[in-house]
Structures are given as C-alpha cells and as structure tokens.
Amino acid sequence: MLDEIGIKCRHIQVDVKTERSKIYAHPCALDAVPRMVRKNVVAQLANPRTRLSVALALEQGRMNLHGWVYDIETGSIDALDGATRRFVALAESPTTVAVTSRNLRQV
C-alpha cells in the first residue's frame, strides 16, 4: 500500500514539474512575470499601513514607504512612483517615493 502511494506521489511530482516547465517555456508566461512582481509590490505596500506605528509615523510626517523591484539579471532597481503609479529607474530618480507622509493617498 505505501509503495503504491509512493509511486503515485512520484508521478504527481513529475506531472507538476512537467506542467510547470511547459508554463515557463511559454513566452507569454515569462512576459507576465515582471507585471505580476510589480503588482505584488503595489499590493504589499498596503500591509505596513495597517500597523498603528506605521500609520502614525506616516500621519506625523516621520516616514515614507518605498516599493522597489530588483532585476537580478541587470542589477537595476525600479522604484514605484506613488504620484504617477509607475515604476521608474531608481538610478535616474533616486528620490522616488511610493507613499509619502505628505500624501497618504498615493498607491
């Protein structure tokens, strides 16, 4: 019985690996990854604002929040500009902020 379960599990693992490789081999899936990463950065910026200490610091003008995406292939960093809701090269715009204490409605 346990041998049968082990064999079935190995088949499932192989099937998952095969399907995953098919997905990542498809050019559309690879193109979607950078968009998904950026959407995740935007979504994650909401989490710290639910903490009382962060919300208070933002309200008092003592804190800004930044959303960055690091490209491991190029070494570049893109920063979320909360005013335009677009990612810009941090090297070209080093003062870019996702959420400023002056404008809590960003992002």
C-alpha positions in Angstrom: 0.0 0.0 0.0 2.7 2.5 1.0 4.7 1.6 -2.2 1.6 2.4 -4.3 1.2 5.8 -2.6 4.9 6.5 -3.1 4.7 5.6 -6.8 1.6 7.8 -7.2 3.3 10.7 -5.4 6.3 10.4 -7.7 4.0 10.5 -10.7 2.3 13.6 -9.4 5.7 15.3 -8.8 6.8 14.5 -12.3 3.5 15.8 -13.7 3.8 19.0 -11.7 7.3 19.6 -12.9 6.4 18.8 -16.5 3.4 21.2 -16.4 5.5 23.9 -14.7 8.2 23.6 -17.3 5.6 23.9 -20.0 4.2 27.1 -18.5 7.5 28.7 -18.0 8.6 27.7 -21.5 5.7 29.6 -23.0 6.8 33.1 -23.9 3.5 34.8 -22.7 4.0 33.4 -19.2 7.6 34.8 -19.0 6.3 38.1 -20.1 3.7 38.2 -17.4 6.2 37.7 -14.5 7.5 41.3 -14.4 3.9 42.6 -14.3 3.0 40.2 -11.5 6.0 41.2 -9.5 5.2 44.9 -9.8 1.5 44.3 -8.9 2.7 42.4 -5.8 4.9 45.3 -4.8 1.9 47.7 -5.0 -0.3 45.2 -3.0 2.3 44.7 -0.3 2.6 48.5 0.3 -0.9 48.3 1.9 0.2 45.9 4.6 2.5 48.1 6.6 0.0 50.9 6.6 -2.4 48.7 8.7 0.1 48.8 11.6 -0.6 51.5 14.1 3.0 52.6 14.4 3.4 52.9 10.6 0.1 54.7 10.2 1.0 57.1 13.0 4.5 57.8 11.6 3.0 58.5 8.1 0.5 60.8 9.6 3.1 62.7 11.6 5.4 63.0 8.6 8.1 60.8 10.0 8.1 58.1 7.4 7.8 57.4 3.7 7.2 54.0 2.1 9.2 52.7 -0.9 8.3 50.0 -3.3 11.3 48.6 -5.3 11.8 45.8 -7.8 15.3 44.4 -8.2 16.2 42.9 -11.6 18.7 40.2 -10.8 19.8 39.9 -14.4 20.7 43.5 -14.9 21.3 44.7 -11.3 18.9 47.6 -11.9 16.3 48.7 -9.4 12.9 50.2 -10.3 11.1 52.3 -7.8 7.3 52.8 -7.6 6.4 56.5 -8.0 3.3 56.9 -5.9 2.3 60.1 -7.7 2.2 58.5 -11.2 1.7 54.9 -10.1 4.5 53.9 -12.5 7.9 52.2 -11.9 10.9 54.3 -12.7 14.6 53.6 -12.7 15.9 54.3 -9.2 19.3 55.4 -10.6 17.6 58.1 -12.6 15.1 59.1 -9.9 16.7 58.4 -6.5 14.1 60.4 -4.5 11.1 58.4 -5.8 8.7 57.5 -3.1 5.7 55.2 -3.2 3.8 56.6 -0.2 4.8 59.9 1.3 3.7 61.2 4.7 2.6 64.4 2.9 0.2 62.5 0.6 -1.2 59.4 2.2 -3.4 58.7 -0.8 -0.6 57.5 -3.0 -0.6 53.9 -4.3 
